[in-house]
Amino acid sequence: MLILGIETSCDETSLALYDSESSFIDGNNQYKGKIIASKIFSQDFIHSRFGGVIPEIASRNHIIKIKPLYDDLLKDALISAKDIDVIGVTTTPGLIGSLFVGVSFAKGLGYALSVPVVPIHHLSAHILAAELTHRDLKPPYLALIVSGGHTHIFDVDVAYNFRLMVRTVDDAAGEVFDKVAKVIAGIYPGGVYIENLAKTGDHLKIKFPIAFRKEDKFSFSGLKTSVINCIRSGEYSNEDVAASFQHTVAKTLSDKVFTIAERLGRDKIVVSGGVASNGYLREVFQSNKKFGVYFPTKYLCTDNGDMIAYATYKFYSKKEFLSMDATASDRM
């Protein structure tokens, strides 16, 4: 199958083609199925002037960019539209206007080509992006999604059932990175800025609070308030604040994930989503040798069409769509 993946859940417009029959060699192993072309347009430079994503602007830019990206994708892959067998598109969660653009384009194209259009849950695609990077990775495993909009832990069984174990009750971890960076320097998005600033700071200098240490839930609003108050006090350098804040987030996430993985008997852990590209977070997770920890490539941590195309292949092959239990989906 040749599968088109479409992603427009927030402010990235991205499309990719996954060929389930193409073979490639990685090391000493040969695998079947790969991304043969991928396109992305990021709106970071547009929304940075506003200090956050403006939904109306995001959706309008999706409208402008999606068709040219699609045309360029076909040219790069050296195929025609008639070669596409299946279309997968993000349908939830996300900004309603942005999702509407992607879904409308997918449905129109699917009708014109007489091919099925598969609805894909954005979070399941983020999890499966690790399999696209690590081709030998198979469930069962525990999966942490950590981004600007989500901080969730799912247990994924061998049949690709996704059971929600933990979620944040307020701010997402990535959202707090953005807010802290905005207070320090008026910068958005803030993840890369905080990571770079923290490199010259002392991560043990300030002890910030960790909420719900012994409960199956996350909370980052208290941490956000504590860090912002610390910045405004002027007692510590911005470098030490950034390093201590980043360390607290990494410890909060890793401690919870390791505890649940041990409780469930899982020996494999997937960490995905935008914040998963943070180098310090990767070091903290991979320093624990008790578990196999799998990160997607940094590109696949972003919102991208590659993960949608691959998730479409996995779920369409099983004839199973929006593969998250209803209760979990309602809370996302």
Secondary structure as UniProt FT lines:
FT   STRAND          2..7
FT   STRAND          12..26
FT   TURN            27..28
FT   STRAND          29..42
FT   HELIX           44..47
FT   HELIX           48..50
FT   HELIX           55..77
FT   HELIX           81..83
FT   STRAND          86..92
FT   HELIX           96..113
FT   STRAND          117..121
FT   HELIX           122..133
FT   TURN            135..136
FT   STRAND          141..146
FT   STRAND          151..156
FT   TURN            158..159
FT   STRAND          162..168
FT   HELIX           173..185
FT   HELIX           191..198
FT   TURN            199..200
FT   TURN            203..204
FT   TURN            213..214
FT   HELIX           221..233
FT   HELIX           238..264
FT   STRAND          268..272
FT   HELIX           274..277
FT   HELIX           279..286
FT   TURN            289..290
FT   STRAND          292..294
FT   HELIX           298..301
FT   HELIX           305..318
FT   HELIX           326..330
//
